[in-house]
Amino acid sequence: MPRPRVHDLDRLLDAAERLVVETGAHGVTVRSLAAAAGVSNGTIYHAFGSLGALLARVWLRAAGEFLDLQTELADQAEDPVEAVTAAAGTPAAFADRRPEAARLLITVKKEDVLGPQVPEALVADLLALDKRLIALLVRLAGRLWDRRDAQAVEVLTTCVVDLPTALFRRAFTAGEPISEASRARLAAAVRAILLLPPPRKD
C-alpha cells in the first residue's frame, strides 16, 4: 500500500480533531475515523501505526500551532504587560483561525487524548512543547520583573493558562465564538493581576 500523501494525512488529522471534540477521545475508533475521513482502516494504520499515535499527532499539531501563535503575538508587543495580555488572549485569536483545534485544547483533557499507546518519539515531541511554553513564560517574567524564578512563572501561568481557560471554556464547550466582552474582561483581569509583583520565596 503506498504511503498516503501529506494532504491526505492532514485530512485524517482534521477528521480526528472533529471527532475528538464532538465525542471525546474515548469515542473515537478506527472505524468511525475511517468513515469520517473517507479512507480505509488500513490507511490509518499504515500512516500512523496506531490510533493512539494518530490522536497524539492531533494534539501535537493543535498545541504546536497554538504555541507558535502565542509566541508570535507575545513577541509583537513592545510593552511587557501587553505581551502577557496578548499571550493570554491567544485562545480567542487561535479560535478565529482554527476553531476545532482551539476547542480541542480548551475542552478536552490532554490525558484523555494521550493514552499509553503514544510512541516514545511523540512523547519527546510533547515534552518539547511543554519546554517551549515554560521558556515563553520565563521570558515574559524576565521582561516584566527581571525575574525568572518559580513564583514569577506561577503568576504568569495564572494569567496565560488558568484565566483564559476559566473565562472561555463555556463558549468553547458550546461551540460559540469568544465575545468581545469576554476578551476585554480577560485583558482587564490580566492587567490587574500584573499590578502586584510576584511574591519572593522566604
N, C-alpha and C positions, 0 to 999 in steps of 0.2 A: 504494500500500500504506500503510495507516495506521501511524503510529509505535507500536511496542509499549508497553504500559503499564509503569509502574515495577516492579510486582511480577513482570512477565514478564522484565524486564531482570535483576532480582535472581536469578530462576530460571536464566537463562542464565549469569550470573556464578558461581552456585553449581555448576552443571554443569561449567563450565570449570575451576573450582577443583579439583573432584574429579578430573577427567581429568588435570590437570597433576600432581597428587600421585601418581596411580596410574601414569601412563605417561610422565611427564616432559613438559616444554613442547614438545619436538620431536615428541612422539607425538600431539599434539592437531591435528586437522584440522577444517575447517568441517563436513565430512560427519559425522565422529564426534561433534562437539559438537552438531550439529543433531539427531542420533539420540538422544543422551543427554538433551537438553533437551526433545525432542518438538516441535521447531519446524522450519521450512523453512530451507534455506541462505539464501534471500533475506531472511528475518527477521534473521539475524545481520549480513549486510552492511548492511541498512537501519538497524539500530540502532547499529552501531559503525563501519561503514565498511570495516573490515578485521579479519582475525583477529589481527594484531599489536596493533591498537588495543584489541581486546577483552581480550587477555591482559595488556596494560598496565593496563587497568581492574581486572582481577582482582588484580594485585599492589598497585595503589594502594589498593583497598578494604581488603585484608587489612592492609597496612602502616599505613594511616591508623587503622584500628580498634585495632590493636596499640599504636600510639603514643598514642592517646587514653587507653587503659587504663594504659599505663606512666606517663604523666604524672599521671593521677588517683591511682594507687597511691603514687607518689613524693610527691606533694603532701599526701597524707593523713597521712604520717608526720611527727611533730613532731621526732623525733631525726634528724639528718642521716645518721648511719650506717644507721639503719633505713630511711631514704628510699632510699639506694642499694641496700640489700638488697631492698627491695620492687621497685625498678626492675629489678634483676637477675632476680627471680623471676617477672617478668611473662610470659615464655613459658609457664610452667606454668599460671598463672592464666588466660591467654588460651586455652590448650588446653581448659580446663574449659568455656569458653563457646563457642569456635569451633575445634573440633579440626582440621578440614580446613585452615582458614586458618593455624593455628599450624604444622601440618606443612608447608604451602607455604613459609612464611617461613624455617623452620629447615632443611628438607631439599632445597629446590630453589634452585639458584643464580639470583640476580637477573638475571644476564646472559643466562641461558637463556630467561627469560620475556620480557625486554625486548629485542626484536630491532630491526633497522634500520627497521622499518615503524611505529615509535611516532610518532604525530603530535607536532608541536612543542608544542602546548598541553599534552599529557600529560607531555612532558619537563620543562616548567616545574613541573608539579604534583609530579613525582618529586624535583626539586631542592628544592622547598619542604619536602617530608618530611625530606630529609636535613638541611636547616637547622633544622627543629624538633628533631630528635634531638640535634644539636650544641648547640642552645640549652639543652636539658634537661641535658645533661652539664655545660655551663658553669655552669648554675645550681646543680647539685649540688656542683660543685667549690667554688663560692663559699660554699655553706652549710657545707661540711666544713672547708675550709682558708682561706677568704677569698682564694682564688686562682682565676684564670680563664685561666691560661696553658696551652700545649700539653702540657706534662709532666703537669699535673694532669688534664687531659681524657684523656690517654692511659691513666692509671691507671684512671679510671672506665670507659673503653672496655673494658679488660680485665675489669672486674667486671660490666658491664652487657651486653656483647656477646659477648666471647670465652668466658668461663667458662660461661654458660648454654648456649651452642651446643655446647661440648665435652661438658658433663655430660648434656645432654638429647637429643643427636642420636640416640643409639642407640634410645631409646624412641620418639622421633618417627618414625624410619625404619621401625620395626616396627609402628607404629600402636598403640602401647601407652600407657596413661596414665602420667603422671610420678609416680613413687612418692614417698611422704612422706620416705623416706630420702634420695632424690636432692635433694629440695627443701631438706632440712636440711643436707646436705653443701654445697650451693651457698651457703646463707646463712652457714655457718661459714667457707667459703673467702673469701667477700667480706669478712666482718668481719676475718679475719686479714690480708688484703691492706691494708685500710684502717688497720691499726695503724701502718704505716710511711708517713710523708708522702711525697708525690712528690718526686723529685729536683729540684734547681734547675739551670737551664741555666747552664753555665760561661760 
